[in-house]
Amino acid sequence: LASLNALVSDVILDPGFNRDDFVSFRAEKELGKLDHYAILKDGVVSPDTWSVDSVEISLPGTRHKFPSKSEAPTFTVEDVYNRNIIDVIGAALRKPDAETFHLFPFELHWKPSNHEPSRRICLELYSSDEFVQAHLEVQGLAHKNNCQHEAVVIGLMLWSDSTQLTQFGSSYLWPIYLFFANQSKYACNKPSSSSSHHIAYIPKLTDSTFKSAYRDIFGTDPSNDIMTHSHWELVHAVYLLLMNKDFMHAYVYGCEFEFWDGIIRQWFPRWFIHATDYPEKSRIPLLGTDRDMRFREKNPRVDRPADVANAEKLLYEKGIALSNNSYNEILKFTSRVPTRSTFSIRLQEHGFDHHSVLAPDLMHESELGVWKALLTHLIRVCQAEKGDTVAELDRRYCAVPTFGRDTIRKFPKSCSTPVFEGLFPAKHNKIIMGVLFEMQTWHSLAKLRAHDVLDSLPDLKASTKRLGKSFREFAKVTCAAYETEELPSEAAARARREALAASKGRSTTGKKRSVRGKKHFSLTTPKLHLLGHYAFAIARLGTTDNYNTQTGELEHHRMKMFLYARAAKGNYVAGIAKQHLRQRKIQILNTKASKSLEVRKHRMKLQACMPFDAVETLLSDSPFIHYQMSQEDPALVDFRDKLKHHLLVRILGQPFSGDEEEFSLEEINHVHIVNDTIYRHKVVRINFTTYDLRREQDSLNPRTHADVMVLAREDEKGGHPFWYCRIIGAFHARILYHTPDKYTSDSDYQNMDFLWVRWFGPCLELGGGWEKKRLHRLSFINPETDDTPLFGFLDPACVLRGVYLIPAFHHGRSDNGIPGTIGRPESDEGQDYNYYDINMFVDRDMFMCYRGGGIGHREIWDALSVFRNDRDPIDLQMRAIAASNYQTAQHEEDSEEEFDVMQIEGAGGNLNDKEGDDEEYERVEIVQTVSNEEDVEGGEVLDEKEVGDELGAEDGEVEDNGFGGLAYAPL
């Protein structure tokens, strides 16, 4: 419908539309023109097209011996759709958005304050140690080859995983996606940016072709092990096709190319990431121990092609079955398969270790692996607890509210602690609360988009140690105390698997069970072991969102929605390839003829979330609100006087202190509300700068997402830095201020926005935080026990952002001393939960806020010191080690570095913001916008080291991007 509306409004109704232009229109003819349209760059035709080739794989046979692998029978796989990587890189560098590529690496340093040391920030891959080393390597190659042009690295990242194209049916595709490490991760992680480049589609070994050919050669069907091995052989055969002679020549000698800025440079392709599912088995039960951490650092995996060659001899020359233990003796310790990697074949002689590109996979290993296994077993424990424990768990999950405009479902991972609290006996409850809290802490640290090498990165190592300890205690004590069985869904899935195996003729004797089978929690899983690799990977390659497989999964979704849906289903692989090139060409054409901002404003409608480069105007008609006033409602007691008191404080320019200032009735009456009318609004939008210097916006609705946080105005230091409240309503009014010395005419009124709120109070006796390993807890102020104001007014500019409060279900509900009030939604049925837990883990920015602040939290940095001092002893130990190592490394650095070091003080900007950020940054929007420019003051350049001239690198500069942040850009 949106596309149809756009067709009518933007095309048919456009004044320039001429129906005569479509007299001879035929869609097939126009698409043919598009397919043959070549993107030109100064008259040079882009050769970027799809090729259809074939590859051969060797076939092993159990008890069939051959002189060597090369003399074994082969199977030819047809219809391998692929693109020349050199052509893909050239096409990408011709795109208009190529000017955002970072060609020169740099280090990003941050100095939080004058009395704190500067520290390195891990952010993008192009500012990582790995990219810096690649840059130095190609400079040496260029110097050795007497290169006449500037040498730069083009960083390559691969995503590869099979996907089912339809929910029903057999349509299947195994694409290989290419991304560029020179491009910001914030662009790569957005499918709409079209940063993904499809470079190959791996065919499937089908029964009708592969199994039939195998049967003709060996007289029997291939075993499951041989099928798996053949798939690996096919994958690496396709990679060999991609890394052809052209690619290897560019890898060693570089490729001369005129870039978008008119400068001819010599670019060298370098592999950084290969994100895919791969087998990994190792010393799993030691996760988080000192022994395990030391082993990981001192024994990195290295390429051993001789071991793979010996395994291949067993397979091809001796005909030993793949299930034989002989392969384990050679390969098991290093978690490999008897197929040599393409990266090893092509690049080992050039000093490349193919293990270096296998980065951690947060989505599959942690979120869909360890966390899912933990949650599933906790549900089994609830089932074993008997009673109505499972029903109570379901009820609590259903009662958890959503948070933020990006949340469309109630996610269990974001609220598990209050939901599981109190469901088990005290002994086990403490253990379960501990493992859940540490799992949330580890996941939040691992998923940060910006890491401080002296703060959050050592914290991740410390959390890994604690998480391993928590898991071992959970398995030893809690899991051992319960006899857990399969969940109903697991039993049903097992039955389906057995039925499928029986239909294929495989024996299931001894496996059929009419009752649920026993299920135990296991520490010996590869995915649990892999959690120990994350801290080391972040230090080497940057943060995990640079290489999370979620990027590839999002591209899968885009491909299914926009490419497969439009492809001819007879040969859908060819259709997808054709649609992919069409889409890229259209994107380039659209970029060159992009619409102006005024056109987008004309189409823009009133909505809850507005673009940052546009301002929504106030509607001309004022809404008529009918209020039912109650004299007994504490929310309405002295409503008018309290509102005038609040407005007077703001008119006089006094800082917010909870409206505790004292004014006489005469002073309050100097404030006049025009026509005694206030205007209600449905949505409040709060703009803020995140910990990693990105613009973000919270959309607050008094009916749904109504809880907010503001800076506390306490006199004593060391207390909790925030106050919390729930928005009852958002309003604006026209205000006149008359004094004996000055009379303001009715036409000189000022619009003032304000929030009507109900205040929370902290539960200090319960405590919370990182050392106590529990969430901070709040409750509504009870007039029977506290004389603090229950209701009040708040300037929207004081709101930092929304806060996610989850009911503490275990502690029940009450009226909190207020039987009935307009300040409580009718759906609450006259009662509040007695306590609410602050979900510190709801998003990255919230987590960093309660962790003590990030780069973007300069405005509240001092207030967050109480959180920075709240640490577990293991955190302090790891930080001390990190600080010592960092100082040693700084002293050992050569005084003439071959890359730039950028230092910024404080925060307030966005290193990778979009166009249009030279506008005023609006802090708060309530239909008519209220701004507070002081909240986003820019950073300051403290130091800048230039690239060394002796290797041909050019100088760099640091530019202010207009938003107060610093963006590095080569000249």
N, C-alpha and C positions, 0 to 999 in steps of 0.2 A: 504493500500500500504506500509506503514512503517513497519508493521509486516511482510509482504511478503518479503520486502527487507532485514529485519533482519534475517529471516529464511534462505535466500540464503547466505548472507554474513557471518553470525555468526555461522551457523550450516553446511549447505551443503558444503561451500567452506573451512570450517575449516580443517586443516591438520589432526586432530584427528577423523574426521568423517569416519565411516565405514558403508557402506550400508548393510553389512551382519547382522548387529545388528537389522535390520528391516525386516528380512525375515518372521517372524511369527507375525508381529505387527498387533494388532487390537485395535482401539481406545477405544471400550467399555471395553475390558479386562484391559487396562492400567488405565482407569478412575476408574474401580472397585478396582484395587490395591490402587489407591490414596485414595479412600473413606475409605478403611480399614486400611490405613497407620496410625499408632499412633506415635505422636511426643514423643520421649523418653527423659527423663532427668535422667541420672544415672540409667537406667534400669527401671524407674517408668513410667508406661503408663499414658498419659494424658486422663482423663475420659470426656473431653469436647466434648459432642455430643448434637444433637437436640433430644428433646422428643416431642411426640404428645399426648396431654392430652385434657380433656374436663373440662368446668366450668359450674356452674349453676347460673342463675340470677333469682331474684324474680320478678313476674309480678303483677303490680298494675292494678286495673280496676275501672273506674269511677262508683260510686254508688255500688261497690262491697266491702263488709267489711269482714275482716279476723281477728282472735284473735291477730295475730302479724305478722310481716314481715316474720318471719321464717316459719309460717304456710300458707303463701300465695302460690299460684301455682308457679311452677318454669319452666324455659326453659333451656334445656341443649345445650350448644354451643360446637360443636365438632371441632376437627382439630385445636386446639390451639398449634401452634408450639412455643416451648420455650426451653431455656437452663438454667441449674442450675447456678445461679450467682456465687456461691462458685467455681464451676468448671471453669467458665469464668475467674474469678480473678486468679485462679491458673495457667490457660493456659497463661494468659497475663504476669504473673510474670516469666514464663519460657521462654518467647520470648527473643531473643537477645537484642532487644531495651529496655528491662526492666531495664537495668542498667542506663538509663537516668531518671528513676523515682526519684522524690524527696520524701524521707521518713520523713524528719525532717523539720518542718517549720522554717522560719526565717523572720526577718524584713529587708527590704532593705532601707538603708538611703543614702542620697546624700548631699554632702557639695559642693555647686557650686564654692565657693571661700573662701579664708581665712577670709574675712570680712562679710560673710553671714552665717546665722545659718544652721545647718544640718536639713534636713527635710525628712520625710518618703515618700517613693515612693510606690504607689499601682501599681502592675504589674501582677503577676501571682496569681492564686487562692491559691497555696500552700504557698504563703507569705502573705496571708490575715489574718485579725483578726479571721474570722470564722474558718480557718484551725488551727490557733494557739489554739483557745479554744477547738476544737475537740482533738488536740494533748494532751492538759492538762487533758481533761476528760478521755481519754483512759489510760493515765499514772496512774490516780487515780484508775480506774477499775483494771488495772493490779496489782497495789499494794494491793488493797482490795482482789483480788483473788489469791494472793501469786504467781503471774506469775513468772516463772524462766527465761523467755526470754525477750529480749527487745521488748517493745510494740510500734507499729507504726500504723498510720492511713492510710487506703486505701480509698481515696476520690472517691465517685461515682457521676456521672452526667448523667442524663437521658434526651434524646431527643425523643419526641413522637409526631407524626403528620401523618395524612393519606395522601396518594399521589395516583394520577392516573398514571398508568404505561405506558399507551399509549395515544396518542392524540385522537384516535378514538377507540371506544370500551368500554368495562366495566371492564377491568382488573384493579384491585384496591388492594392496600396493606396499612395496618396501622402498620408499624414497630416500635419497641422500640429499640433505640440505647443506648448503654452504653459507656461512656468515663471515663477516670480516671483523677481526679483532680491532681494527683501526676505528671502527664505528662505535659510538657510545652504546653501552648496554641498555640504556633507556630507550633507544631507538630499536635495537635488535629484539627487545622483549615485547615490542608492540607489533602485532601482525599487520596492522593498518599501515605501518611504515614501509612495508614490502622490502624489508632488509634481508629476507631469506631468498636464496638463489637455489633453485632445483638443478642439480647437476647429473643425477642418474636415478633410474628406477630399476631396482633389482628384480628380475623375474622370479617366479615361483617354480620349484621343481615339482611338477604335477605327476599324478599317477599315470595319466595317459601317455606321457612322454618319457619322463625319467625312469619310473619304475618299470615300464615296458622295455626300455633299452637295457636297463640293468638285468632284467630277467633274461633277455636274449643273450647277454654276454656270459652271465654266471649261472643261469639256470634256476635261480631262486630270487625271491624278493629281497630288497635291501632291509637290513635290520634297522631298528630305531637309531642305534648308535651310528650306523653308516649314513642314514638320512641326515642326522645332525652334522656329522663331519662333512658331508657333501654340501650342505648349506654354507658352512664356514668357508669351504673351498670356493664356492660361488661368490660369496661376498668379497673375498680378497682378490678373486679374478677380476671382478668389476673395478676394484680399487686400482689394480694393475693397469687396467684400461684407462682409468682417469689420469694416473701418474705416468703419462706417456713421455716420449722423447722431448717434446716441446716443454713439458713441465720440468723435467729434470735439467734441461739446459738452462731454463730460467732460475731453477733452484741453485745451480752452481755459478752461473755467469750473470744472472740478472736479465731483465728485459727492459730495453730502452722504450720510453713512453712519454708523450707529452701530456702533462696533467692539466686539471681544470684551470690552473692559474697561468698556463702558458709556459711553464718551466718544464724542460725535458729532464727526467730523472731516470735512474736505473733502479727498478724495483725487484726485490727478491721475495718470492713466496716462502713463508715459513708456517709450519703446522703448530698450533697451540692446544687445540681441544679436539677430542673425538668423543662426543657424548653419545653413548649407546649402552645397552645392557650387555654386560660381559661377565663370565664366570669368575668368581673370586672366593677362594677358600683359604683359610689360614688359621692362626692360633687364636681362636675366637674367645674362649672363656677368660682371657687375660685383659679384656677391655678396661682401659683407664688406669691400670697399675703402672707404677714407675718402670717396672721391667718392660712392659709392653711399649710405653712411650719411648724409652731409650732404644728399643729394638727397631722401631719404625724409623727413627732418625739415623741410626747407624747402618741399617741394612735396607736401603732402598732397592726396589726391584730393578734389575738390569737385563738387557737383551742377551739371551744365550741361544743363538741359532743352532749351536751344535747339539743341544738337548732336543730341539724340535727335529733336527735331521735324524738323530738316533731313533726317535719315536716313529718317524716316517719309514725308516728301514724296517722296523718291526711290522708296520702296517702293510707296506707294499712288497718288500723283499722276502719277508717270512710269513706273511698272511695271518698274523696273530690277531684275534678278535679284539675290537676296541674295548670290550668289557674286561679284558685280561688285566691282572694287577701289575703287569710289567710296565704299563704306561704310567701308573701312579708312582712307581719308583723313580721314574725319570722326571715327570711333569708336575706331580701333585703339590710338592712343596712350594713351587713358584706359581701355581694356579694357572697353568697354560693348557693348550690343546695341541694335538699333533698337526697343526697347520701354521706355517710360518706367516707372520703378519706382512702385509704389503709394505708397511712403513719400514719394517726391518729389511726386506729385500731391496727396496729402492734407496733407503737413506742411511743404513747402518754405516756404510763406508764413509759417509760424510759426518760421522760423529753423532748421529741422531739416535736416541733411545726411544723406541715406540711406546714404552710404558709412560713416558712423560706426558703424553696427550690424553691418557685415561684419567679424567678428572672425576671427583665424587659426584654422585647423582642424588641431590637432596630429595627430590620428589619420590623416586622409586625406593631409595634406600631408607630414608627416614620417615617421610609422611605416609607412603603406601607400604612401607616395610615395618620398621621397628614400632612406630606409633600405632599402626593398625593392629599389629600383633599384640601389643600391650593392651589396647582398648578391648580387643576381642577376648583376651583372657580375663580381663576384669569383668566382662559381662558373664563369662563362664563362672567366675567366682560368685557373682551375684546369684546366678542360677543355683549354685551349690549351697548358697546361704539359705535357700528355701524361703518360705513365707512369700510376702509380696514385694521382695527386694527389687526384682526386675521391673515390676509394674511401677514402683516408686521411682526407679531410675528413669523410665519412660516419661512419667509425669513431669519430672524435674526438667528433662531435656525440652519437653514441649513448652515449658513455662519460661525458658531462657529467651530474653529479647534479642533482636538483631542489633547490629551496630554498624553505622556508616553507610554511605550510599553504595559501596561496592558489595555489600552483603545482601544476598537474596535468599539465603538459606541459613538455618540455625546450625552452625558448625560445631560438632562435639569437641574438636581439638582446641577451641578457644575458651571453653567453659567447663572443662572436666573436673577441676578441683572442687568448686562448690557443689557440683552435681553429685559427686561420689562421697562427699563428706558425710560421716555419720551413718553410712549404710552397713558398716562392719563393726565388730567388736573393737574396743579402744586400741588394743595391741596392733591389730592389723590395719586399723584406720590410720594410725600414725605412719606406718610403713608405706601405705598406698598414697597418702597425702604427700609424703616425701618424694616418692618416685615420680608422681605426676608433676609436682612443682619443678623438680630437676629436669624432667623431660621437656617441659614448657620453656624453662630457662635455656637449655641447650639448643632447642629448636629456634628460639628467638635469636640467640647469638649467632648460630650457624646461618641464619637467613638474613642477617643485616646486610645492607647495601653499601655500608662504609664501615671499615674497621680501623681502630686506633691500635697501633702495634704495642703501645704501653698500657692499654686499658682493655678494650673489648676482646682483643685477640688472646692475650693471656687468660682472660676470663673464660674464653671458650675452652682452653686447655684445662683449666681448673674444673669447669663444669663437666667435661668429659670424664675426669677422674671421679667426681662425685656421682655422675650418672652410672658409671660402671659399678661403683660400690652400692648404689641404691638398687640396681637390678639384681645384684647378687644376693642382697638381703631379702628382696621381694621373693626371689625364687627359693631361697633357703628356708624362709620362715612362713610367709603367707601362702605361697603356692603349695608348699609341703603340707599345710594344714587342711587343705581342701581336696576332695576327690572331684575333679572337674571332668565334665563330659562335653561332647560336641553340642554346639548350639543347634536348634532345629534347622536353621539355614545351612549349616555345615553338613548335617546328616542328609539333607535333601540333595545337596551338591554331590556328596559322595555317592548317593544312590544313582544320580544321573551319570556320573563317571563310570560306575560299574555297568550300567545298562548300555552305555555307548561302547565300552570295551567288549561286552558280550555280543553286541550287534556286529562287531568287526571280527568276531571269531576268536578273540583272546580269552583265555581261561580266567575266570574269577573265583575258582575253587578256593575255599578257605578265607575269602575276603568278604563274603556276604554277611551282613549283620542286621538282624531285625531290630536291635536296640542301638542306642547311641553309643559310639565308641568313646574310650577314655582319651582325654586331651590334656597334655601337660605343657607348661611354659618352658621354652628352651632358650638357653643362653648360647648354644652352639649353632648360631646361624651366621652366614656371611654378612648379612646386612647390619647386624649389631656390631660386628667387628669393624665394619667400614666407617663407623662413626668416629673412630680414632684418627682418620686421615684428614679430616676437614681443616683443622687448624694449620697443618702444614701446607695444604693445597691453597688456602687463602693467602698465606704469606708468600707463596710462589706465584700464583696466578691471579690474585685479586679475589673479590668476594664471590660467593657461590652463584649469585644471579648472573654472572658472566657465562656460566657453563651448566646451569641447571637444565635438565632435559624437558622441563616444562616449556621452554622455548620451542623445542621441536614438536611437543604435543599441541601447542597453540597453532603451529603451522599446519599440523595434521587437520585440525578443526577448520582452518581457513580453506585448505585444499578441498575438503569434503563439501563445504558450503558453497564455494564459488567456482571451483574448477571441475570437480567430478559432476556436480549438478548440471553443468552446462556442456559436458562432454558427451559425445556419441557413445552409447553403451555397448555397441558392437565391438569396438576396439578402444576401450576406455583409457588405456595407458597412452595411446597416441593422442586421444582427445584431450587428456589432462596436460600433456606436453604442449599441445597447440594452444590451449587456453592459457597456460602459464606465460608463454611468450606474448600472446595478445594482451594480457593484463599488464605486463611490464611495459609494452609499447604505449598503451593507453595512459599509463601512469606518467610516463615521461612527457607525453603530449599535454596531459592535464597540468603538469607542473609548469610547463612553459607558458600555458595560457590559463593560469589560475585565476579564480574569481577574486574580485576585490572584497575588502572587509565590509564595504557598504552593502554589497549584494547579500552577504551572509547575514548582516543585521536585518535586512528587509525580510528574509525568510525566517528569522529567529522568532520563536514564540515564547510566551511566558512559561518558564519551567523552573523546577526546584534547583537545578544545577546549571549555572551560567558559565559560558566561556570566560577565560581570564582577560581576553582582549575586547570585551564588550561590557557595557553597563546597562542594566535594566532600569527603565524609567517608571516612575510611580503612575499607577492608573488614575485617570481623571475622575472617575466616580468613586466616592468613598463608600465602603461597606457599612451597612447599618447593623450594629450588633445589639441584640436584646439580652440584657443581663438580669438575672433574678438575684437580687441582693438579700443577704441574710444577716441580720444584726448580730446573731450569735456566732457567726463564722469567724474564727480568728484571722483568717486570710483577708477579711474585709474590714477589720477593726482599724479605724483611723486611716482608711485607704487613701483618701484625698490628701490629708496632711503629710503622710509618709511619702507619697509621691512628690509633693511639692518640696519636701525636705531634700529628697534625693536630687531633684532637678536644681535646687539652689546650690547644693554642693558643687555640681558640675558647672553651673553658671559662674560661680566664684573661682573656678579653676583649682579647687582643692583636690588633693589626691584621694583616691578611694580608700576608705577605711571601714567599710561595712555600714555606712550611714550612721556612725556613732557620734558625729558632731552635734553640738547643742546649739539650736537657734530659737529665738523667741517667736511667739506666734505672729508678731508684727513683721519680723523679717521673712517668715515663711509666706505671709500674705502678699509680699512684694512679687511673688511669682504668680502669673495669671495664665491659665490654660484657655486658649481661644475657644469660645463657644462651649466651654466645659466639655470638650469632646476629645476622646482619645481614639486612635485608629488601630484596629487589630491586624496583625499579619500572620500568615500561616508558616512561613519559613524564615529562618535566620541562617545565613551562610557566613562562616568564619574562615577567612583565609589565613594561612600560617606557613612558616618555613619549616620544613622537616629537618631531622638530624643530618641528612645527607644533602642539604642545600637544594631541595626541590620545593616547588610550589605545591601546596595541597589545600584542600578545602573540605570542611565538615559542614554538612547540611543538617541543621537542627530543626526539628518539628516538635512543638509542645505536645502533640498527641502521641508521638512515637519515640524518636531519638531526642530526648529532652534534657539529659544530664550533662552538665558542663563543669569545667574546672577553671578557677581563677587563682592568681597569686595571693597567698595569705598575707595579711597585714598585721601579723603578730609583733608585739614589741620585743619579746624574748627570742633569742636566736637558738637555732638547733632544733626547732620544732618542725612539724610537718609543713612543707612549703606551699601547700595548696589548700584552698577552700573549695567546697563542692556544693552544687545546688541543682535543683530541677526546675526547668522553665515551665511556668504555668501559662504564660502568654507573652507574645512579642507585640509591642505597640510603638506608635509614634504620636506625638502631639505637637501642636503649634503653640509656642511659648512666648509670652511677653514678660519682661522684667522691669517693673516700675520701682523707683526709689524716690525719696523726697527730693533728691538733687537732680533726678533725671526721669523724664516721662517718655516712654516708648510708644510711638503711634501703632495703631493696629496693623498697619501694612508692614511694619518692621519686625514681624514675628520671626522666630527661628524654629526650624524643625528639630526636634530632639527625639532620638530613639531610646527606648528603654525596655528592659525585660522584667517581668514580674516573676519572682522565683520563690521557691521553698528551700530552705537551707538544710544541709546535712551537717552532722557533727562527727568527728573522728572517735573511734573506740580505742582510746589510748591504752586501756587496761588489757586489751587483747594483743595489741602489737601486730606488726607485720614487717615484711621486708626480706632482704637477701640473707641476712645472718640467721633470722628465725625461720626462713624458708616457708613463708605463708603470705597470702595476699593481704594487703591493707584492707581494713574493714571500716565501714561507716554505718550510721543509722540516722534516721530523721530526728530532729531535735524534739524532745518530749517536754512539753511545758510543765509537767508534774515534777520533773527532776532537774530542769535546766531553765534558767531565766533568759537565755540567749534568744534574740528575735527568731521567730519561726519563719516569717515571710519577710520579703523585702524587695528592693528594686536594684537593678544592676545595669551599668552602662555596657552595651554590647562590645565596646572596644576593650573592656577588661577581660573578656572571655579569651582564654588561651586556645581552647579547642574542646570538642566533645569528649566525654569520658564514658567508658563502658562499665556499668554497674550491673552485677549479677546477683540476684537474691541468694542469701545464705539460707537455703531451703531447710537445713537441719534445725534451725533455731526458730522456726515458726513465724506467726503473724500476730499483729495486734493493731489497735487504733492509735497507738503512740500518744495517748492523751487527747486526741482530737477525734471525737466520734464521727463528725460529719463536717466536710469542708469542700468548697469549690476547688481547692488546690489539689484535690485527689481525683483522678479519673474515675468515672462511674464503674468502669470494668474492674476496679480494685475492690468493689463491694464494701467500702467503708473501712478497709484495713490495709496496713502497709506490712511489708516484711520487716521483721525486727532488725535485721542486719543486711547489709549489701557488701559484697566483695568487689574491690576495684580490680578489674581484669587488666593487669599490666602487660599481658601478652597479646592483646587484640590486634596490634599491628606493630611494625618496626619502630615507628616514631614514638608511640606510647611506651614501648619497652625501653627505648633509649632515654626517654624522659625520666622514668623511674630508676633507670640504671645510673643516672647522674649527668645526663646530657650528652649531646653530640655537637658536631661542628655548627649545625644550624640552630642551636639553642643558646646562642650568646646572650640574648636578652634576659634569659632566666638562669644563666650559668651559675651565678653566685648563690641563688636560692636553692639550687639542686645539690649543693655541697653535702647536705645531710644524707642524700642518697649515695653519693660517691664514697662517703665514709662508712656506709653500711655494707660490709663485706664479710664473706666467709673467710676463715683463716687460710684455706687453700687458695682463694683468690689473691690474698695478700702475698702469699708465697710465690705464686706464679708471676705476679706483677713485679716483685723484686728481682726475680730471675730475668724477666724480659727487660727491665730497666738496665740491669747490669750488662746483659748481652748487647743491648742497643747502644749503650755508651761505648762499649769496647769496639763495636763495629764502626761507630762514628769516628773514633780515633784512628782506626786502621784505614779509613777511606783515603784514596789518593786525592791530593788537593785539586788536581785538574780532572774533573769528572767529564765524561763524554756524553752527558745528558743534562737536561735542565732540572733544577730543583726549584719548585715553586712553594713559597710559604705564604700562608694567609693567617691573619689574626682574626679571631672571633668568627662571626658568621653573618648570615643574612642574605645569602645569595644562592645562585643555582649555577653550577658549573656547566650544565648541559641543557640550558633552558631553550624553549622554542622561540620563534620569531615574535616580535612585538613586545618584548620584555622591557623596552625603553619607556613604556608607559608608567604612570603612577601605579604603585602596588596597593590595591584596595584591601584593607585589613578586615573589614566587616561589611557585609551586605544585608540590609533588611529592606528589600524592595528599593527604597531610596538608599543609596550607599553611604555608609559612614566610614571614613578612612582615618587611619592613624599611621602616618608615615614613619614615625619614630620607631615603630616595631620592627622595621626591616632595614636598618642602617647597613651600609655595605662594609665589606672587609677592607683591609689595608695590606698593600704589598710590602713585605718586610725585606725580602731578599730575592734575587734572581740571578742565576748563574747561566752564562751563555754556553752554547754548544761549541766544542773545540773546533777551531778552524782547520787544523792540520789534516783532518780526515774528510774535509769537504762539506761538513754540516753547516747550515745557515743559522744565523741568530734567531732567537725567539723573543716573543714579547708577551706580556700579560695584559689583557684588556679588561676593562670594566664593561660588563654586558648590559649595563643600564638598569639592572635589577639590584645592584649593590653587591653582586657576586663577582668572582674572577674566573675568566675563561681563558685557558691557554690556547694560543694559536700561533703556528709558525708564520714567519713573514712571507 
